[in-house]
Amino acid sequence: MEKQRVEITYCTQCRWLLRAVWMTQELLITFDQEISSLTLKPGTGGVFEIRANDELIWDRKAQGGFPEISELKQLVRDQIAPGKDLGHSDKKERSDLPGQ
């Protein structure tokens, strides 16, 4: 299986480094076999964007905030490892289905 790349661009003016590092840690723990590199990229102007294999999967400005970590894991999974079971991170989505 080819290893995948993730990139988080965060605003240094807004001091979002700790948020970016926390998300990095969560993604590296969850996708330890799938991710070959996770890059933190400093930016300015309120930027907080997440890309997986150069595909923009989250933009704070467009989405109006930050992703919940389970939502972020699902977005990353859908881009780099569609068959991966996320365990408890998938349960919320599944429990919202009718009849569950």
Backbone atoms as SQL, in Angstrom:
CREATE TABLE atoms (id INTEGER PRIMARY KEY, chain TEXT, resi INTEGER, resn TEXT, atom TEXT, x REAL, y REAL, z REAL);
INSERT INTO atoms VALUES
  (1, 'A', 1, 'MET', 'N', 0.842, -1.174, 0.000),
  (2, 'A', 1, 'MET', 'CA', 0.000, 0.000, 0.000),
  (3, 'A', 1, 'MET', 'C', 0.893, 1.245, 0.000),
  (4, 'A', 2, 'GLU', 'N', 0.554, 2.195, -0.857),
  (5, 'A', 2, 'GLU', 'CA', 1.305, 3.435, -0.937),
  (6, 'A', 2, 'GLU', 'C', 0.986, 4.318, 0.265),
  (7, 'A', 3, 'LYS', 'N', 2.025, 4.885, 0.866),
  (8, 'A', 3, 'LYS', 'CA', 1.820, 5.781, 2.007),
  (9, 'A', 3, 'LYS', 'C', 1.307, 7.131, 1.517),
  (10, 'A', 4, 'GLN', 'N', 0.551, 7.796, 2.351),
  (11, 'A', 4, 'GLN', 'CA', -0.151, 9.011, 1.990),
  (12, 'A', 4, 'GLN', 'C', 0.398, 10.225, 2.738),
  (13, 'A', 5, 'ARG', 'N', 0.127, 11.418, 2.180),
  (14, 'A', 5, 'ARG', 'CA', 0.596, 12.675, 2.768),
  (15, 'A', 5, 'ARG', 'C', -0.573, 13.509, 3.283),
  (16, 'A', 6, 'VAL', 'N', -0.354, 14.152, 4.423),
  (17, 'A', 6, 'VAL', 'CA', -1.327, 15.085, 4.989),
  (18, 'A', 6, 'VAL', 'C', -0.575, 16.370, 5.318),
  (19, 'A', 7, 'GLU', 'N', -1.247, 17.491, 5.118),
  (20, 'A', 7, 'GLU', 'CA', -0.650, 18.792, 5.392),
  (21, 'A', 7, 'GLU', 'C', -1.658, 19.660, 6.131),
  (22, 'A', 8, 'ILE', 'N', -1.219, 20.286, 7.216),
  (23, 'A', 8, 'ILE', 'CA', -2.061, 21.218, 7.970),
  (24, 'A', 8, 'ILE', 'C', -1.390, 22.585, 7.919),
  (25, 'A', 9, 'THR', 'N', -2.095, 23.556, 7.339),
  (26, 'A', 9, 'THR', 'CA', -1.623, 24.936, 7.307),
  (27, 'A', 9, 'THR', 'C', -2.396, 25.691, 8.379),
  (28, 'A', 10, 'TYR', 'N', -1.666, 26.341, 9.284),
  (29, 'A', 10, 'TYR', 'CA', -2.280, 27.009, 10.426),
  (30, 'A', 10, 'TYR', 'C', -1.789, 28.455, 10.518),
  (31, 'A', 11, 'CYS', 'N', -2.584, 29.309, 11.123),
  (32, 'A', 11, 'CYS', 'CA', -2.253, 30.725, 11.272),
  (33, 'A', 11, 'CYS', 'C', -1.368, 30.939, 12.502),
  (34, 'A', 12, 'THR', 'N', -0.184, 31.492, 12.265),
  (35, 'A', 12, 'THR', 'CA', 0.720, 31.793, 13.386),
  (36, 'A', 12, 'THR', 'C', 0.236, 33.020, 14.159),
  (37, 'A', 13, 'GLN', 'N', -0.413, 33.970, 13.470),
  (38, 'A', 13, 'GLN', 'CA', -0.936, 35.168, 14.131),
  (39, 'A', 13, 'GLN', 'C', -2.042, 34.814, 15.124),
  (40, 'A', 14, 'CYS', 'N', -2.815, 33.794, 14.794),
  (41, 'A', 14, 'CYS', 'CA', -3.929, 33.357, 15.646),
  (42, 'A', 14, 'CYS', 'C', -3.472, 32.374, 16.726),
  (43, 'A', 15, 'ARG', 'N', -2.220, 31.969, 16.647),
  (44, 'A', 15, 'ARG', 'CA', -1.623, 31.029, 17.605),
  (45, 'A', 15, 'ARG', 'C', -2.331, 29.672, 17.597),
  (46, 'A', 16, 'TRP', 'N', -2.544, 29.147, 16.401),
  (47, 'A', 16, 'TRP', 'CA', -3.223, 27.861, 16.248),
  (48, 'A', 16, 'TRP', 'C', -2.259, 26.689, 16.134),
  (49, 'A', 17, 'LEU', 'N', -0.980, 26.908, 16.475),
  (50, 'A', 17, 'LEU', 'CA', 0.001, 25.824, 16.413),
  (51, 'A', 17, 'LEU', 'C', -0.403, 24.652, 17.307),
  (52, 'A', 18, 'LEU', 'N', -0.811, 24.918, 18.540),
  (53, 'A', 18, 'LEU', 'CA', -1.161, 23.819, 19.449),
  (54, 'A', 18, 'LEU', 'C', -2.339, 23.001, 18.926),
  (55, 'A', 19, 'ARG', 'N', -3.318, 23.655, 18.333),
  (56, 'A', 19, 'ARG', 'CA', -4.461, 22.946, 17.737),
  (57, 'A', 19, 'ARG', 'C', -3.964, 22.056, 16.589),
  (58, 'A', 20, 'ALA', 'N', -3.077, 22.615, 15.752),
  (59, 'A', 20, 'ALA', 'CA', -2.537, 21.857, 14.621),
  (60, 'A', 20, 'ALA', 'C', -1.712, 20.666, 15.099),
  (61, 'A', 21, 'VAL', 'N', -0.917, 20.865, 16.149),
  (62, 'A', 21, 'VAL', 'CA', -0.097, 19.778, 16.693),
  (63, 'A', 21, 'VAL', 'C', -0.990, 18.688, 17.283),
  (64, 'A', 22, 'TRP', 'N', -2.029, 19.063, 17.993),
  (65, 'A', 22, 'TRP', 'CA', -2.959, 18.079, 18.564),
  (66, 'A', 22, 'TRP', 'C', -3.616, 17.249, 17.462),
  (67, 'A', 23, 'MET', 'N', -4.066, 17.925, 16.397),
  (68, 'A', 23, 'MET', 'CA', -4.687, 17.198, 15.284),
  (69, 'A', 23, 'MET', 'C', -3.669, 16.290, 14.601),
  (70, 'A', 24, 'THR', 'N', -2.433, 16.763, 14.479),
  (71, 'A', 24, 'THR', 'CA', -1.358, 15.952, 13.916),
  (72, 'A', 24, 'THR', 'C', -1.174, 14.677, 14.719),
  (73, 'A', 25, 'GLN', 'N', -1.111, 14.822, 16.026),
  (74, 'A', 25, 'GLN', 'CA', -0.945, 13.665, 16.915),
  (75, 'A', 25, 'GLN', 'C', -2.088, 12.675, 16.735),
  (76, 'A', 26, 'GLU', 'N', -3.302, 13.156, 16.726),
  (77, 'A', 26, 'GLU', 'CA', -4.474, 12.290, 16.569),
  (78, 'A', 26, 'GLU', 'C', -4.443, 11.545, 15.230),
  (79, 'A', 27, 'LEU', 'N', -4.083, 12.251, 14.170),
  (80, 'A', 27, 'LEU', 'CA', -4.040, 11.619, 12.850),
  (81, 'A', 27, 'LEU', 'C', -2.911, 10.601, 12.748),
  (82, 'A', 28, 'LEU', 'N', -1.755, 10.922, 13.305),
  (83, 'A', 28, 'LEU', 'CA', -0.632, 9.987, 13.248),
  (84, 'A', 28, 'LEU', 'C', -0.894, 8.726, 14.066),
  (85, 'A', 29, 'ILE', 'N', -1.593, 8.858, 15.174),
  (86, 'A', 29, 'ILE', 'CA', -1.943, 7.682, 15.972),
  (87, 'A', 29, 'ILE', 'C', -2.963, 6.818, 15.218),
  (88, 'A', 30, 'THR', 'N', -3.962, 7.453, 14.635),
  (89, 'A', 30, 'THR', 'CA', -5.023, 6.725, 13.938),
  (90, 'A', 30, 'THR', 'C', -4.546, 6.106, 12.629),
  (91, 'A', 31, 'PHE', 'N', -3.709, 6.827, 11.897),
  (92, 'A', 31, 'PHE', 'CA', -3.278, 6.388, 10.570),
  (93, 'A', 31, 'PHE', 'C', -1.783, 6.085, 10.550),
  (94, 'A', 32, 'ASP', 'N', -1.299, 5.417, 11.584),
  (95, 'A', 32, 'ASP', 'CA', 0.142, 5.150, 11.709),
  (96, 'A', 32, 'ASP', 'C', 0.687, 4.289, 10.576),
  (97, 'A', 33, 'GLN', 'N', -0.133, 3.458, 9.967),
  (98, 'A', 33, 'GLN', 'CA', 0.317, 2.604, 8.863),
  (99, 'A', 33, 'GLN', 'C', 0.056, 3.231, 7.495),
  (100, 'A', 34, 'GLU', 'N', -0.772, 4.245, 7.426),
  (101, 'A', 34, 'GLU', 'CA', -1.165, 4.815, 6.144),
  (102, 'A', 34, 'GLU', 'C', -0.441, 6.114, 5.789),
  (103, 'A', 35, 'ILE', 'N', -0.122, 6.932, 6.783),
  (104, 'A', 35, 'ILE', 'CA', 0.474, 8.248, 6.516),
  (105, 'A', 35, 'ILE', 'C', 1.991, 8.140, 6.480),
  (106, 'A', 36, 'SER', 'N', 2.585, 8.624, 5.384),
  (107, 'A', 36, 'SER', 'CA', 4.046, 8.635, 5.289),
  (108, 'A', 36, 'SER', 'C', 4.621, 9.957, 5.764),
  (109, 'A', 37, 'SER', 'N', 3.849, 11.035, 5.632),
  (110, 'A', 37, 'SER', 'CA', 4.312, 12.320, 6.145),
  (111, 'A', 37, 'SER', 'C', 3.118, 13.185, 6.508),
  (112, 'A', 38, 'LEU', 'N', 3.293, 13.949, 7.573),
  (113, 'A', 38, 'LEU', 'CA', 2.297, 14.916, 7.994),
  (114, 'A', 38, 'LEU', 'C', 3.056, 16.209, 8.245),
  (115, 'A', 39, 'THR', 'N', 2.768, 17.199, 7.429),
  (116, 'A', 39, 'THR', 'CA', 3.500, 18.451, 7.454),
  (117, 'A', 39, 'THR', 'C', 2.675, 19.546, 8.103),
  (118, 'A', 40, 'LEU', 'N', 3.305, 20.301, 9.005),
  (119, 'A', 40, 'LEU', 'CA', 2.703, 21.507, 9.566),
  (120, 'A', 40, 'LEU', 'C', 3.295, 22.690, 8.825),
  (121, 'A', 41, 'LYS', 'N', 2.420, 23.524, 8.294),
  (122, 'A', 41, 'LYS', 'CA', 2.853, 24.643, 7.466),
  (123, 'A', 41, 'LYS', 'C', 2.337, 25.947, 8.066),
  (124, 'A', 42, 'PRO', 'N', 3.235, 26.816, 8.555),
  (125, 'A', 42, 'PRO', 'CA', 2.784, 28.084, 9.125),
  (126, 'A', 42, 'PRO', 'C', 2.222, 29.016, 8.049),
  (127, 'A', 43, 'GLY', 'N', 1.166, 29.733, 8.422),
  (128, 'A', 43, 'GLY', 'CA', 0.555, 30.703, 7.528),
  (129, 'A', 43, 'GLY', 'C', 0.080, 31.904, 8.328),
  (130, 'A', 44, 'THR', 'N', -0.638, 32.797, 7.674),
  (131, 'A', 44, 'THR', 'CA', -1.174, 33.990, 8.334),
  (132, 'A', 44, 'THR', 'C', -2.579, 34.258, 7.825),
  (133, 'A', 45, 'GLY', 'N', -3.211, 35.264, 8.400),
  (134, 'A', 45, 'GLY', 'CA', -4.518, 35.693, 7.909),
  (135, 'A', 45, 'GLY', 'C', -5.676, 34.804, 8.291),
  (136, 'A', 46, 'GLY', 'N', -5.546, 34.064, 9.390),
  (137, 'A', 46, 'GLY', 'CA', -6.649, 33.222, 9.858),
  (138, 'A', 46, 'GLY', 'C', -6.790, 31.902, 9.126),
  (139, 'A', 47, 'VAL', 'N', -5.741, 31.499, 8.432),
  (140, 'A', 47, 'VAL', 'CA', -5.809, 30.261, 7.654),
  (141, 'A', 47, 'VAL', 'C', -5.749, 29.027, 8.568),
  (142, 'A', 48, 'PHE', 'N', -6.568, 28.055, 8.279),
  (143, 'A', 48, 'PHE', 'CA', -6.475, 26.722, 8.880),
  (144, 'A', 48, 'PHE', 'C', -7.050, 25.764, 7.859),
  (145, 'A', 49, 'GLU', 'N', -6.146, 25.146, 7.097),
  (146, 'A', 49, 'GLU', 'CA', -6.540, 24.243, 6.018),
  (147, 'A', 49, 'GLU', 'C', -5.870, 22.898, 6.205),
  (148, 'A', 50, 'ILE', 'N', -6.598, 21.863, 5.821),
  (149, 'A', 50, 'ILE', 'CA', -6.061, 20.505, 5.905),
  (150, 'A', 50, 'ILE', 'C', -6.189, 19.866, 4.527),
  (151, 'A', 51, 'ARG', 'N', -5.083, 19.313, 4.079),
  (152, 'A', 51, 'ARG', 'CA', -5.044, 18.638, 2.782),
  (153, 'A', 51, 'ARG', 'C', -4.585, 17.202, 2.980),
  (154, 'A', 52, 'ALA', 'N', -5.141, 16.316, 2.166),
  (155, 'A', 52, 'ALA', 'CA', -4.699, 14.926, 2.113),
  (156, 'A', 52, 'ALA', 'C', -4.367, 14.643, 0.657),
  (157, 'A', 53, 'ASN', 'N', -3.110, 14.292, 0.400),
  (158, 'A', 53, 'ASN', 'CA', -2.638, 14.083, -0.979),
  (159, 'A', 53, 'ASN', 'C', -2.991, 15.265, -1.875),
  (160, 'A', 54, 'ASP', 'N', -2.731, 16.461, -1.376),
  (161, 'A', 54, 'ASP', 'CA', -2.939, 17.724, -2.096),
  (162, 'A', 54, 'ASP', 'C', -4.405, 18.079, -2.326),
  (163, 'A', 55, 'GLU', 'N', -5.326, 17.289, -1.812),
  (164, 'A', 55, 'GLU', 'CA', -6.763, 17.571, -1.924),
  (165, 'A', 55, 'GLU', 'C', -7.207, 18.316, -0.665),
  (166, 'A', 56, 'LEU', 'N', -7.791, 19.506, -0.822),
  (167, 'A', 56, 'LEU', 'CA', -8.278, 20.271, 0.321),
  (168, 'A', 56, 'LEU', 'C', -9.490, 19.554, 0.917),
  (169, 'A', 57, 'ILE', 'N', -9.374, 19.142, 2.179),
  (170, 'A', 57, 'ILE', 'CA', -10.497, 18.449, 2.823),
  (171, 'A', 57, 'ILE', 'C', -11.116, 19.288, 3.938),
  (172, 'A', 58, 'TRP', 'N', -10.424, 20.342, 4.385),
  (173, 'A', 58, 'TRP', 'CA', -11.015, 21.238, 5.383),
  (174, 'A', 58, 'TRP', 'C', -10.443, 22.627, 5.223),
  (175, 'A', 59, 'ASP', 'N', -11.313, 23.626, 5.215),
  (176, 'A', 59, 'ASP', 'CA', -10.920, 25.034, 5.170),
  (177, 'A', 59, 'ASP', 'C', -11.753, 25.759, 6.222),
  (178, 'A', 60, 'ARG', 'N', -11.085, 26.236, 7.260),
  (179, 'A', 60, 'ARG', 'CA', -11.779, 26.894, 8.372),
  (180, 'A', 60, 'ARG', 'C', -12.667, 28.030, 7.891),
  (181, 'A', 61, 'LYS', 'N', -12.182, 28.817, 6.960),
  (182, 'A', 61, 'LYS', 'CA', -12.974, 29.955, 6.475),
  (183, 'A', 61, 'LYS', 'C', -14.222, 29.488, 5.738),
  (184, 'A', 62, 'ALA', 'N', -14.090, 28.503, 4.874),
  (185, 'A', 62, 'ALA', 'CA', -15.230, 28.010, 4.099),
  (186, 'A', 62, 'ALA', 'C', -16.228, 27.259, 4.972),
  (187, 'A', 63, 'GLN', 'N', -15.719, 26.471, 5.934),
  (188, 'A', 63, 'GLN', 'CA', -16.597, 25.662, 6.774),
  (189, 'A', 63, 'GLN', 'C', -17.051, 26.399, 8.038),
  (190, 'A', 64, 'GLY', 'N', -16.490, 27.555, 8.294),
  (191, 'A', 64, 'GLY', 'CA', -16.936, 28.364, 9.424),
  (192, 'A', 64, 'GLY', 'C', -16.436, 27.891, 10.769),
  (193, 'A', 65, 'GLY', 'N', -15.307, 27.216, 10.827),
  (194, 'A', 65, 'GLY', 'CA', -14.753, 26.770, 12.100),
  (195, 'A', 65, 'GLY', 'C', -13.803, 25.606, 11.909),
  (196, 'A', 66, 'PHE', 'N', -13.551, 24.929, 12.999),
  (197, 'A', 66, 'PHE', 'CA', -12.627, 23.798, 13.000),
  (198, 'A', 66, 'PHE', 'C', -13.408, 22.484, 13.025),
  (199, 'A', 67, 'PRO', 'N', -12.831, 21.429, 12.464),
  (200, 'A', 67, 'PRO', 'CA', -13.532, 20.140, 12.494),
  (201, 'A', 67, 'PRO', 'C', -13.442, 19.484, 13.865),
  (202, 'A', 68, 'GLU', 'N', -14.476, 18.739, 14.214),
  (203, 'A', 68, 'GLU', 'CA', -14.362, 17.843, 15.359),
  (204, 'A', 68, 'GLU', 'C', -13.354, 16.778, 14.969),
  (205, 'A', 69, 'ILE', 'N', -12.636, 16.221, 15.931),
  (206, 'A', 69, 'ILE', 'CA', -11.570, 15.276, 15.586),
  (207, 'A', 69, 'ILE', 'C', -12.131, 14.030, 14.896),
  (208, 'A', 70, 'SER', 'N', -13.308, 13.556, 15.308),
  (209, 'A', 70, 'SER', 'CA', -13.884, 12.380, 14.647),
  (210, 'A', 70, 'SER', 'C', -14.256, 12.705, 13.200),
  (211, 'A', 71, 'GLU', 'N', -14.747, 13.903, 12.955),
  (212, 'A', 71, 'GLU', 'CA', -15.074, 14.330, 11.598),
  (213, 'A', 71, 'GLU', 'C', -13.803, 14.423, 10.753),
  (214, 'A', 72, 'LEU', 'N', -12.742, 14.980, 11.325),
  (215, 'A', 72, 'LEU', 'CA', -11.475, 15.082, 10.605),
  (216, 'A', 72, 'LEU', 'C', -10.935, 13.703, 10.253),
  (217, 'A', 73, 'LYS', 'N', -10.986, 12.776, 11.188),
  (218, 'A', 73, 'LYS', 'CA', -10.508, 11.417, 10.920),
  (219, 'A', 73, 'LYS', 'C', -11.299, 10.775, 9.789),
  (220, 'A', 74, 'GLN', 'N', -12.609, 11.000, 9.761),
  (221, 'A', 74, 'GLN', 'CA', -13.432, 10.447, 8.691),
  (222, 'A', 74, 'GLN', 'C', -13.065, 11.053, 7.346),
  (223, 'A', 75, 'LEU', 'N', -12.825, 12.361, 7.309),
  (224, 'A', 75, 'LEU', 'CA', -12.444, 13.025, 6.064),
  (225, 'A', 75, 'LEU', 'C', -11.096, 12.524, 5.556),
  (226, 'A', 76, 'VAL', 'N', -10.139, 12.395, 6.467),
  (227, 'A', 76, 'VAL', 'CA', -8.819, 11.887, 6.086),
  (228, 'A', 76, 'VAL', 'C', -8.938, 10.447, 5.619),
  (229, 'A', 77, 'ARG', 'N', -9.666, 9.626, 6.374),
  (230, 'A', 77, 'ARG', 'CA', -9.865, 8.225, 6.005),
  (231, 'A', 77, 'ARG', 'C', -10.471, 8.105, 4.604),
  (232, 'A', 78, 'ASP', 'N', -11.504, 8.903, 4.340),
  (233, 'A', 78, 'ASP', 'CA', -12.177, 8.831, 3.042),
  (234, 'A', 78, 'ASP', 'C', -11.225, 9.170, 1.898),
  (235, 'A', 79, 'GLN', 'N', -10.224, 9.988, 2.166),
  (236, 'A', 79, 'GLN', 'CA', -9.281, 10.393, 1.124),
  (237, 'A', 79, 'GLN', 'C', -8.108, 9.428, 0.979),
  (238, 'A', 80, 'ILE', 'N', -7.582, 8.906, 2.102),
  (239, 'A', 80, 'ILE', 'CA', -6.343, 8.119, 2.004),
  (240, 'A', 80, 'ILE', 'C', -6.496, 6.630, 2.284),
  (241, 'A', 81, 'ALA', 'N', -7.560, 6.242, 2.993),
  (242, 'A', 81, 'ALA', 'CA', -7.728, 4.826, 3.352),
  (243, 'A', 81, 'ALA', 'C', -9.215, 4.490, 3.465),
  (244, 'A', 82, 'PRO', 'N', -9.955, 4.523, 2.342),
  (245, 'A', 82, 'PRO', 'CA', -11.409, 4.367, 2.380),
  (246, 'A', 82, 'PRO', 'C', -11.928, 3.118, 3.086),
  (247, 'A', 83, 'GLY', 'N', -11.179, 2.054, 3.128),
  (248, 'A', 83, 'GLY', 'CA', -11.653, 0.825, 3.761),
  (249, 'A', 83, 'GLY', 'C', -11.349, 0.721, 5.240),
  (250, 'A', 84, 'LYS', 'N', -10.652, 1.692, 5.799),
  (251, 'A', 84, 'LYS', 'CA', -10.217, 1.613, 7.197),
  (252, 'A', 84, 'LYS', 'C', -11.386, 1.822, 8.152),
  (253, 'A', 85, 'ASP', 'N', -11.496, 0.948, 9.139),
  (254, 'A', 85, 'ASP', 'CA', -12.486, 1.076, 10.205),
  (255, 'A', 85, 'ASP', 'C', -11.921, 2.006, 11.269),
  (256, 'A', 86, 'LEU', 'N', -12.683, 3.024, 11.626),
  (257, 'A', 86, 'LEU', 'CA', -12.226, 3.987, 12.625),
  (258, 'A', 86, 'LEU', 'C', -12.750, 3.685, 14.026),
  (259, 'A', 87, 'GLY', 'N', -13.372, 2.544, 14.199),
  (260, 'A', 87, 'GLY', 'CA', -13.848, 2.169, 15.530),
  (261, 'A', 87, 'GLY', 'C', -14.830, 3.173, 16.088),
  (262, 'A', 88, 'HIS', 'N', -14.534, 3.701, 17.279),
  (263, 'A', 88, 'HIS', 'CA', -15.465, 4.607, 17.956),
  (264, 'A', 88, 'HIS', 'C', -15.693, 5.907, 17.186),
  (265, 'A', 89, 'SER', 'N', -14.755, 6.320, 16.345),
  (266, 'A', 89, 'SER', 'CA', -14.942, 7.548, 15.559),
  (267, 'A', 89, 'SER', 'C', -16.025, 7.379, 14.501),
  (268, 'A', 90, 'ASP', 'N', -16.327, 6.144, 14.114),
  (269, 'A', 90, 'ASP', 'CA', -17.393, 5.881, 13.156),
  (270, 'A', 90, 'ASP', 'C', -18.736, 5.656, 13.840),
  (271, 'A', 91, 'LYS', 'N', -18.730, 5.339, 15.121),
  (272, 'A', 91, 'LYS', 'CA', -19.962, 4.965, 15.815),
  (273, 'A', 91, 'LYS', 'C', -20.989, 6.091, 15.851),
  (274, 'A', 92, 'LYS', 'N', -20.560, 7.340, 16.030),
  (275, 'A', 92, 'LYS', 'CA', -21.521, 8.439, 16.083),
  (276, 'A', 92, 'LYS', 'C', -22.304, 8.516, 14.792),
  (277, 'A', 93, 'GLU', 'N', -21.600, 8.438, 13.672),
  (278, 'A', 93, 'GLU', 'CA', -22.245, 8.489, 12.375),
  (279, 'A', 93, 'GLU', 'C', -23.223, 7.330, 12.209),
  (280, 'A', 94, 'ARG', 'N', -22.804, 6.152, 12.609),
  (281, 'A', 94, 'ARG', 'CA', -23.662, 4.967, 12.469),
  (282, 'A', 94, 'ARG', 'C', -24.856, 5.011, 13.411),
  (283, 'A', 95, 'SER', 'N', -24.694, 5.576, 14.602),
  (284, 'A', 95, 'SER', 'CA', -25.811, 5.610, 15.552),
  (285, 'A', 95, 'SER', 'C', -26.880, 6.600, 15.112),
  (286, 'A', 96, 'ASP', 'N', -26.543, 7.522, 14.204),
  (287, 'A', 96, 'ASP', 'CA', -27.524, 8.478, 13.701),
  (288, 'A', 96, 'ASP', 'C', -28.431, 7.885, 12.627),
  (289, 'A', 97, 'LEU', 'N', -28.091, 6.687, 12.148),
  (290, 'A', 97, 'LEU', 'CA', -28.888, 6.053, 11.105),
  (291, 'A', 97, 'LEU', 'C', -30.205, 5.536, 11.691),
  (292, 'A', 98, 'PRO', 'N', -31.272, 5.597, 10.917),
  (293, 'A', 98, 'PRO', 'CA', -32.557, 5.069, 11.403),
  (294, 'A', 98, 'PRO', 'C', -32.436, 3.586, 11.766),
  (295, 'A', 99, 'GLY', 'N', -33.087, 3.224, 12.843),
  (296, 'A', 99, 'GLY', 'CA', -33.090, 1.823, 13.273),
  (297, 'A', 99, 'GLY', 'C', -31.870, 1.434, 14.086),
  (298, 'A', 100, 'GLN', 'N', -30.996, 2.378, 14.395),
  (299, 'A', 100, 'GLN', 'CA', -29.796, 2.072, 15.166),
  (300, 'A', 100, 'GLN', 'C', -29.988, 2.403, 16.624);
